[in-house]
Amino acid sequence: MVVPRGALDPAVRTALAAEDPRFRFGNRLDEEWLDGVDAVMVGTPPDTHHPLVVDALRRGFHVLVEKPFALTVADAEEMISAAERNDRMLCVVHNLQFGRAASRAREQLASGALGELRGVFGTQSSNHERRLPTWYPDLPLGLFTDEAPHLVYLLQAFLPEATLESLYVGRPLGPSDRTPDLVTLAVRSGDLVGSLQMTFVGAVSEWLLVIMGTRGTMVLDFFRDVAFTVPNDHGHLPRNVLGTQLRAVGGHLADTVAAGIRRVRSQLDYGNDEVVDRFVTAVRTGRADPHIDGARGLDVVRVLEAAAQSRSTDAATP
């Protein structure tokens, strides 16, 4: 584990070392004990991803980097070029696409249970009173830059050919917080439509994705990693409305209980284990994984950069 000097409490180091004797600690990528290491994961503040990743690739490490992949398209492209020059794997932690909720959605779409896909819509509400990273105010659009990648890559995963059609970025929350109060974007892939609406003035924190098919609608709740489906309500008669309500309440409650049991058993990992498995497989086989490779990271960065550039002069003035 390479961490800045003093950034990891001595008690934590002792506990980690007791948990696994393979843990080593240092402050630089040229530590001697790294000589036998093939790959590293970069889990540092986003503004450090670019220099750390490029340096690690230059030193011959394969790299798995946290989201957001980078803060600018230019940095992301340089990271990808560095991986190609050094013949190393570069992957990004886009984990929620492999969690319980998203995996079940893919299964439902593949089986035809939802019918023909018509659209994908995401919504996010963030409460600033919860524990947040201390560095988020330094990002181009504050908390949006840190959190938006999740819903963006999920939207892109379900609508892989979609292009951005419209984008609105609201006013910053304050002089010392660049986070916009509201961000909305719309994408289209042929006849398929998608959108995201993210607000950062909420009293609750929720991340949801709604997948709409001709036979049913599936709601994915990512904080709990649960999903439920409601059928086509046809004529929207009273019995249809009641049926939708019962299926929604019952489905969410039942899957929340199932997810809760997995959490108690330490089996609810929000797709992180699969990301690591896919990264290791890519390193061992020499074949990039198209779901988490650098190109997928770049796709998200393009949206983040477009949002940062779209804020008008009026919106940038609180």
Sequence and secondary structure as in RCSB ss.txt:
>XXXX:A:sequence
MVVPRGALDPAVRTALAAEDPRFRFGNRLDEEWLDGVDAVMVGTPPDTHHPLVVDALRRGFHVLVEKPFALTVAD
AEEMISAAERNDRMLCVVHNLQFGRAASRAREQLASGALGELRGVFGTQSSNHERRLPTWYPDLPLGLFTDEAPH
LVYLLQAFLPEATLESLYVGRPLGPSDRTPDLVTLAVRSGDLVGSLQMTFVGAVSEWLLVIMGTRGTMVLDFFRD
VAFTVPNDHGHLPRNVLGTQLRAVGGHLADTVAAGIRRVRSQLDYGNDEVVDRFVTAVRTGRADPHIDGARGLDV
VRVLEAAAQSRSTDAATP
>XXXX:A:secstr
 B  TTSS HHHHHHHHHH TT   BSSTT GGGGG  EEEE S GGGHHHHHHHHHHTT EEEE SSS SSHHH
HHHHHHHHHHTT  EEE  GGGGSHHHHHHHHHHHHTTT SEEEEEEEEE  TTS   TTGGGSTTTHHHHHHHH
HHHHHHHHSTT EEEEEEE  EEETTEEEESEEEEEEEETTEEEEEEEES  SS EEEEEEEESSEEEEEETTTT
EEEEEE  TT  HHHHHHHHHHHHHHHHHHHHHHHHHHHTT   TTHHHHHHHHHHHHHH    TTTBHHHHHHH
HHHHHHHHHH  TTTT  
